[in-house]
Amino acid sequence: MSMETKGSAGAPGPRPGDRYERRDVNPRTLLKLGIVLVVVIAVVMVAMRWTFELYEKAQPLGPTVSPMVKSEQVVPPSPQLQAHPEADLQTYCTAEEQRLDSYGWVDEQAGVVRLPIDRAMTLLLQRGLPTRPAAQTSAAAAASELPPDTTAVPSTPYIQGQCGYVVSELEAAKPKEKE
């Protein structure tokens, strides 16, 4: 059998005057599909326009800003993203470390001061912890669940704070010098 197409009426193949293959393409179906596609695109565009107008009424954005015009930009409310979080944390930890190692007023009118940690520990050892009178001590011990001679040990291990993670391994290995 040959691959030639015969022009007879009973055999499939092109007829005289045909300019496309009738068996593979249905022009009416393609036209319907094209019309449906155009209608769907138009409906979506109208819905998007309506949605944008609804949002514009709910929260107007103001005039559009041209990149050529230098104007004062509005800063969004906090919290804001940090451009350099490691540097910000290092700055914060340095300020806190300086605050812990210096003297200053906590409440000047009440006479409350801030001492360096080492000095506060020395004063605590010299003066001792404040104690209650014996009557209050026995009443407090009776009210507590632990016997008076038992010391409570915290169940959670020590957790290092956020500033401890900023120190490099070399700085952590060096012993801290006393001033």
C-alpha positions as CSV (number, residue, x, y, z in Angstrom):
1,M,0.0,0.0,0.0
2,S,1.2,3.4,-0.8
3,M,1.1,6.5,1.4
4,E,-0.6,8.5,-1.4
5,T,-4.0,9.9,-0.8
6,K,-6.6,9.2,-3.3
7,G,-9.0,11.8,-4.4
8,S,-12.1,9.5,-4.6
9,A,-15.2,10.4,-2.7
10,G,-15.1,7.3,-0.4
11,A,-11.5,7.5,0.6
12,P,-10.3,10.0,3.2
13,G,-8.1,12.7,1.9
14,P,-8.3,16.2,0.5
15,R,-11.2,17.2,-1.7
16,P,-11.0,19.7,-4.5
17,G,-11.2,23.2,-3.1
18,D,-10.1,22.3,0.4
19,R,-7.3,24.5,1.8
20,Y,-6.9,22.7,5.2
21,E,-7.2,19.2,6.6
22,R,-10.8,18.7,7.7
23,R,-10.1,15.6,9.8
24,D,-7.6,17.3,12.2
25,V,-9.0,20.7,12.8
26,N,-12.5,21.9,13.6
27,P,-12.7,25.6,12.9
28,R,-15.9,26.1,14.9
29,T,-14.4,24.6,18.0
30,L,-11.3,26.8,17.7
31,L,-13.5,29.9,17.2
32,K,-15.6,29.0,20.3
33,L,-12.4,28.4,22.3
34,G,-11.0,31.8,21.2
35,I,-14.2,33.6,22.1
36,V,-14.4,31.9,25.6
37,L,-10.7,32.8,26.2
38,V,-11.3,36.5,25.3
39,V,-14.4,36.6,27.5
40,V,-12.5,35.0,30.5
41,I,-9.6,37.5,30.1
42,A,-12.1,40.4,30.0
43,V,-13.9,39.2,33.1
44,V,-10.6,38.8,35.0
45,M,-9.5,42.3,33.9
46,V,-12.8,43.9,35.1
47,A,-12.6,42.0,38.4
48,M,-9.0,43.1,39.0
49,R,-10.0,46.7,38.2
50,W,-12.9,46.5,40.7
51,T,-10.6,44.9,43.3
52,F,-8.0,47.7,43.0
53,E,-10.7,50.4,43.2
54,L,-12.1,48.7,46.3
55,Y,-8.6,48.7,47.9
56,E,-8.0,52.3,46.9
57,K,-11.1,53.3,48.7
58,A,-10.2,51.3,51.8
59,Q,-6.6,52.5,52.1
60,P,-5.6,55.3,49.7
61,L,-1.9,55.3,48.8
62,G,-1.6,58.9,47.9
63,P,0.0,60.4,44.9
64,T,2.5,58.2,43.0
65,V,6.1,59.1,43.7
66,S,8.4,59.7,40.8
67,P,12.0,58.5,41.3
68,M,13.1,61.8,39.9
69,V,11.5,63.8,42.7
70,K,13.4,63.9,46.0
71,S,10.9,63.8,48.8
72,E,10.9,62.8,52.4
73,Q,10.1,59.1,52.6
74,V,7.7,57.8,55.2
75,V,9.3,55.3,57.6
76,P,7.1,52.3,58.3
77,P,6.1,51.7,62.0
78,S,8.2,49.5,64.2
79,P,9.4,46.7,64.2
80,Q,11.7,47.3,61.3
81,L,14.1,45.0,59.6
82,Q,17.8,45.3,60.6
83,A,20.3,45.9,57.9
84,H,23.2,44.6,60.0
85,P,21.9,42.6,62.9
86,E,25.3,41.3,64.0
87,A,26.7,44.9,64.3
88,D,23.5,46.0,66.1
89,L,23.8,43.2,68.6
90,Q,27.5,43.9,69.1
91,T,26.7,47.6,69.8
92,Y,24.0,46.6,72.2
93,C,26.2,44.1,74.1
94,T,29.1,46.7,74.3
95,A,26.7,49.3,75.8
96,E,25.3,46.7,78.3
97,E,28.8,45.6,79.2
98,Q,29.9,49.2,79.8
99,R,26.7,49.7,81.9
100,L,27.4,46.7,84.0
101,D,31.0,47.8,84.7
102,S,30.3,51.4,85.6
103,Y,28.8,53.5,88.4
104,G,25.6,55.5,87.8
105,W,22.2,56.5,89.2
106,V,19.2,54.2,88.8
107,D,16.9,56.6,90.7
108,E,18.7,59.7,91.9
109,Q,15.7,61.0,94.0
110,A,15.4,57.7,95.8
111,G,19.1,57.4,96.2
112,V,19.5,54.1,94.3
113,V,22.8,53.7,92.5
114,R,24.3,51.2,90.1
115,L,27.6,49.6,91.0
116,P,30.0,47.4,88.9
117,I,29.4,43.8,89.5
118,D,32.7,43.1,91.2
119,R,32.3,46.0,93.6
120,A,28.7,44.9,94.4
121,M,29.9,41.3,95.2
122,T,32.7,42.7,97.4
123,L,30.2,44.8,99.4
124,L,27.8,41.9,99.7
125,L,30.6,39.7,101.2
126,Q,31.6,42.5,103.6
127,R,28.1,43.4,104.8
128,G,26.3,40.1,104.3
129,L,22.8,39.5,103.1
130,P,19.9,41.1,105.0
131,T,18.1,38.8,107.4
132,R,14.7,38.7,109.0
133,P,14.0,38.5,112.7
134,A,13.8,35.0,114.1
135,A,10.0,35.1,114.5
136,Q,9.5,35.8,110.8
137,T,12.1,33.2,109.8
138,S,10.4,30.4,111.6
139,A,6.9,31.4,110.3
140,A,8.3,31.5,106.7
141,A,10.0,28.1,107.1
142,A,6.9,26.5,108.4
143,A,4.9,27.9,105.4
144,S,7.4,26.6,102.8
145,E,7.4,23.1,101.5
146,L,11.2,22.6,102.0
147,P,12.7,22.1,105.5
148,P,14.6,25.1,106.8
149,D,18.0,23.4,106.4
150,T,17.5,22.3,102.8
151,T,18.9,24.5,100.0
152,A,17.0,24.6,96.8
153,V,18.9,23.9,93.6
154,P,17.5,25.2,90.4
155,S,16.5,22.4,88.0
156,T,17.4,24.3,84.8
157,P,21.0,24.6,83.7
158,Y,22.6,28.0,83.2
159,I,21.6,29.5,79.8
160,Q,24.0,32.0,78.3
161,G,22.4,35.2,77.2
162,Q,22.4,36.7,73.7
163,C,25.5,38.8,74.2
164,G,27.7,35.8,75.0
165,Y,27.3,34.6,71.4
166,V,28.8,37.7,69.9
167,V,32.3,37.0,71.3
168,S,34.6,35.3,68.9
169,E,36.3,32.1,69.9
170,L,39.7,33.8,70.3
171,E,38.2,36.4,72.6
172,A,36.5,33.7,74.6
173,A,39.7,31.8,75.1
174,K,41.6,34.9,76.4
175,P,41.4,35.5,80.2
176,K,39.6,38.7,81.1
177,E,42.0,41.3,82.5
178,K,41.0,43.2,85.7
179,E,41.2,46.9,85.5
